[in-house]
Protein backbone atom coordinates (compact mmCIF):
# COMPACT_ATOMS: atom_id res chain seq x y z
CA UNK A 1 0.00 0.00 0.00
CA UNK A 2 1.19 3.51 -0.78
CA UNK A 3 0.04 6.75 0.87
CA UNK A 4 0.56 10.24 -0.50
CA UNK A 5 0.23 13.69 1.08
CA UNK A 6 0.28 16.97 -0.76
CA UNK A 7 1.30 20.08 1.17
CA UNK A 8 2.95 23.45 0.74
CA UNK A 9 6.51 23.61 2.09
CA UNK A 10 6.73 26.42 4.68
CA UNK A 11 10.28 25.86 5.94
CA UNK A 12 13.24 23.46 5.83
CA UNK A 13 15.70 23.04 8.72
CA UNK A 14 18.86 20.92 8.70
CA UNK A 15 20.62 19.56 11.78
CA UNK A 16 24.19 18.91 10.60
CA UNK A 17 25.19 17.10 13.78
CA UNK A 18 22.36 14.55 13.54
CA UNK A 19 22.10 14.76 9.71
CA UNK A 20 18.35 15.26 10.01
CA UNK A 21 16.17 17.33 7.68
CA UNK A 22 12.83 18.72 8.88
CA UNK A 23 10.32 19.83 6.25
CA UNK A 24 7.58 22.01 7.75
CA UNK A 25 4.12 22.78 6.40
CA UNK A 26 3.14 24.68 9.58
CA UNK A 27 5.27 25.85 12.52
CA UNK A 28 4.45 22.74 14.56
CA UNK A 29 3.91 20.20 11.74
CA UNK A 30 6.91 18.63 10.04
CA UNK A 31 8.33 15.52 8.45
CA UNK A 32 11.78 14.48 9.68
CA UNK A 33 14.12 12.40 7.54
CA UNK A 34 17.77 11.44 7.44
CA UNK A 35 19.58 13.48 4.83
CA UNK A 36 22.61 15.36 3.64
CA UNK A 37 23.29 19.07 3.47
CA UNK A 38 22.93 18.89 -0.33
CA UNK A 39 19.46 17.38 0.04
CA UNK A 40 18.50 20.09 2.55
CA UNK A 41 19.68 22.80 0.11
CA UNK A 42 17.55 21.23 -2.64
CA UNK A 43 14.50 20.99 -0.37
CA UNK A 44 15.02 24.61 0.67
CA UNK A 45 14.37 25.56 -2.99
CA UNK A 46 10.89 24.05 -2.61
CA UNK A 47 9.71 26.55 0.02
CA UNK A 48 6.31 27.98 -0.98
CA UNK A 49 5.80 25.14 -3.49
CA UNK A 50 3.27 22.32 -3.20
CA UNK A 51 4.97 18.93 -2.95
CA UNK A 52 3.79 15.35 -2.73
CA UNK A 53 5.18 13.03 -0.08
CA UNK A 54 4.81 9.29 -0.80
CA UNK A 55 5.14 6.65 1.86
CA UNK A 56 5.23 2.92 1.17
CA UNK A 57 6.77 -0.09 2.90
CA UNK A 58 10.31 -0.92 1.92
CA UNK A 59 10.74 -4.44 0.60
CA UNK A 60 13.72 -6.28 1.96
CA UNK A 61 16.41 -6.55 -0.68
CA UNK A 62 18.14 -9.83 -1.41
CA UNK A 63 21.91 -9.82 -1.59
CA UNK A 64 23.52 -9.70 -5.00
CA UNK A 65 25.46 -12.76 -3.91
CA UNK A 66 22.20 -14.69 -3.68
CA UNK A 67 21.18 -13.78 -7.22
CA UNK A 68 24.65 -14.58 -8.55
CA UNK A 69 24.58 -17.93 -6.72
CA UNK A 70 21.18 -18.72 -8.23
CA UNK A 71 22.67 -18.21 -11.70
CA UNK A 72 25.72 -20.36 -10.87
CA UNK A 73 23.41 -23.18 -9.76
CA UNK A 74 21.31 -22.78 -12.93
CA UNK A 75 24.46 -23.21 -15.02
CA UNK A 76 25.60 -26.27 -13.04
CA UNK A 77 22.17 -27.93 -13.19
CA UNK A 78 21.99 -27.23 -16.94
CA UNK A 79 25.35 -28.92 -17.45
CA UNK A 80 24.36 -31.90 -15.29
CA UNK A 81 21.13 -32.56 -17.19
CA UNK A 82 22.50 -31.37 -20.57
CA UNK A 83 19.77 -28.78 -21.03
CA UNK A 84 20.10 -25.14 -22.06
CA UNK A 85 20.64 -22.78 -19.13
CA UNK A 86 17.63 -20.55 -19.99
CA UNK A 87 15.39 -23.66 -19.92
CA UNK A 88 16.67 -24.59 -16.45
CA UNK A 89 16.27 -21.03 -15.18
CA UNK A 90 12.69 -20.79 -16.50
CA UNK A 91 11.81 -24.15 -14.95
CA UNK A 92 13.26 -23.12 -11.56
CA UNK A 93 11.45 -19.77 -11.69
CA UNK A 94 8.24 -21.69 -12.39
CA UNK A 95 8.82 -24.18 -9.58
CA UNK A 96 10.20 -21.85 -6.87
CA UNK A 97 9.85 -18.29 -8.15
CA UNK A 98 7.16 -15.64 -8.32
CA UNK A 99 4.64 -15.04 -11.07
CA UNK A 100 4.36 -11.66 -12.74
CA UNK A 101 1.18 -10.03 -11.43
CA UNK A 102 -1.20 -7.46 -12.85
CA UNK A 103 -2.08 -4.36 -10.82
CA UNK A 104 -5.16 -6.29 -9.68
CA UNK A 105 -2.95 -9.08 -8.32
CA UNK A 106 -3.78 -11.64 -11.01
CA UNK A 107 -1.17 -13.84 -12.67
CA UNK A 108 0.04 -12.57 -16.03
CA UNK A 109 -0.44 -15.05 -18.87
CA UNK A 110 0.28 -14.79 -22.56
CA UNK A 111 -0.85 -16.72 -25.59
CA UNK A 112 1.75 -17.43 -28.26
CA UNK A 113 2.31 -19.50 -31.34
CA UNK A 114 6.00 -19.77 -30.45
CA UNK A 115 6.75 -23.47 -29.88
CA UNK A 116 7.20 -24.47 -26.22
CA UNK A 117 10.82 -25.56 -26.67
CA UNK A 118 11.75 -22.20 -28.18
CA UNK A 119 9.82 -20.24 -25.55
CA UNK A 120 11.38 -22.20 -22.68
CA UNK A 121 14.86 -21.40 -24.01
CA UNK A 122 14.33 -17.65 -24.05
CA UNK A 123 16.10 -15.47 -21.52
CA UNK A 124 14.36 -12.18 -22.38
CA UNK A 125 11.06 -13.35 -20.88
CA UNK A 126 10.49 -16.01 -18.21
CA UNK A 127 7.55 -18.22 -19.15
CA UNK A 128 6.32 -21.70 -18.49
CA UNK A 129 3.52 -23.40 -20.41
CA UNK A 130 0.19 -23.61 -18.63
CA UNK A 131 -1.71 -26.86 -19.02
CA UNK A 132 -3.99 -25.48 -21.74
CA UNK A 133 -3.76 -24.61 -25.41
CA UNK A 134 -6.17 -22.50 -27.42
CA UNK A 135 -6.63 -23.19 -31.14
CA UNK A 136 -3.11 -24.55 -31.49
CA UNK A 137 -1.52 -21.73 -29.47
CA UNK A 138 0.07 -22.24 -26.07
CA UNK A 139 -0.92 -20.34 -22.94
CA UNK A 140 2.14 -19.39 -20.88
CA UNK A 141 2.39 -18.23 -17.29
CA UNK A 142 4.86 -15.34 -16.99
CA UNK A 143 7.37 -15.17 -14.10
CA UNK A 144 9.35 -12.27 -12.66
CA UNK A 145 13.10 -12.21 -13.12
CA UNK A 146 15.03 -13.09 -9.95
CA UNK A 147 16.66 -9.65 -9.86
CA UNK A 148 13.28 -8.24 -8.74
CA UNK A 149 12.86 -10.58 -5.75
CA UNK A 150 12.83 -9.44 -2.15
CA UNK A 151 14.66 -11.44 0.51
CA UNK A 152 11.87 -13.91 1.29
CA UNK A 153 11.23 -14.60 -2.39
CA UNK A 154 14.95 -15.03 -3.12
CA UNK A 155 15.37 -17.29 -0.10
CA UNK A 156 12.61 -19.59 -1.38
CA UNK A 157 14.13 -19.62 -4.87
CA UNK A 158 17.60 -20.47 -3.52
CA UNK A 159 16.26 -23.20 -1.21
CA UNK A 160 14.39 -24.88 -4.07
CA UNK A 161 17.32 -24.54 -6.45
CA UNK A 162 19.71 -26.03 -3.88
CA UNK A 163 17.31 -28.96 -3.36
CA UNK A 164 17.28 -29.58 -7.14
CA UNK A 165 21.09 -29.38 -7.29
CA UNK A 166 21.49 -31.79 -4.37
CA UNK A 167 19.00 -34.17 -5.99
CA UNK A 168 21.35 -34.33 -8.99
CA UNK A 169 24.35 -35.00 -6.74
CA UNK A 170 25.88 -31.56 -7.33
CA UNK A 171 28.11 -29.93 -4.75
CA UNK A 172 26.62 -26.78 -3.26
CA UNK A 173 28.05 -24.20 -0.90
CA UNK A 174 28.51 -25.46 2.65
CA UNK A 175 25.51 -25.06 4.95
CA UNK A 176 27.43 -22.48 6.97
CA UNK A 177 27.87 -20.22 3.91
CA UNK A 178 24.24 -20.67 2.90
CA UNK A 179 23.14 -19.79 6.42
CA UNK A 180 25.32 -16.64 6.28
CA UNK A 181 23.65 -15.69 2.99
CA UNK A 182 20.24 -16.25 4.53
CA UNK A 183 21.16 -14.18 7.58
CA UNK A 184 22.10 -11.29 5.28
CA UNK A 185 18.75 -11.64 3.45
CA UNK A 186 16.69 -10.99 6.60
CA UNK A 187 13.50 -12.49 5.10
CA UNK A 188 10.27 -10.51 5.47
Residue, then its C-alpha position, 0 to 999 in steps of 0.5 A: x500500500x502507498x500513501x501520498x500527502x500533498x502540502x505546501x513547504x513552509x520551511x526546511x531546517x537541517x541539523x548537521x550534527x544529527x544529519x536530520x532534515x525537517x520539512x515544515x508545512x506549519x510551525x508545529x507540523x513537520x516531516x523528519x528524515x535522514x539526509x545530507x546538506x545537499x538534500x536540505x539545500x535542494x529541499x530549501x528551494x521548494x519553500x512555498x511550493x506544493x509537494x507530494x510526499x509518498x510513503x510505502x513499505x520498503x521491501x527487503x532486498x536480497x543480496x547480489x550474492x544470492x542472485x549470482x549464486x542462483x545463476x551459478x546453480x542454474x548453469x551447473x544444473x543445466x550442465x548436469x542434465x544437458x539442457x540449455x541454461x535458460x530452460x533450467x532457469x525458467x523451470x526453476x522460476x516456475x517451480x520456486x519463483x514468483x509469477x508476474x502479477x497485474x495491478x489487480x494481483x492476477x497472474x500474467x499469462x500470454x498466448x503465443x504461437x511460439x513453440x514451447x521448446x523455443x519459448x522455454x529457451x528464451x532469456x528475455x522473458x520467463x515463461x512456463x507453459x500452462x496446461x492449456x492450449x487455445x486453437x493450437x496456441x500455447x498459454x504461458x504463465x509469466x514469471x518475474x526475473x530473480x533480480x526483482x525478488x525481495x529477501x523472502x522470495x529469493x530465499x525460497x528460490x535459492x532453497x528450491x534450487x539447492x534442493x534440485x542441485x542436491x537431488x542431482x548429486x551436485x556440490x553446493x556451498x557449505x551449509x554455513x555459507x548458505x546460512x550466512x547468505x540467509x542471515x544477510x537476506x533478513x527475510x520478510 
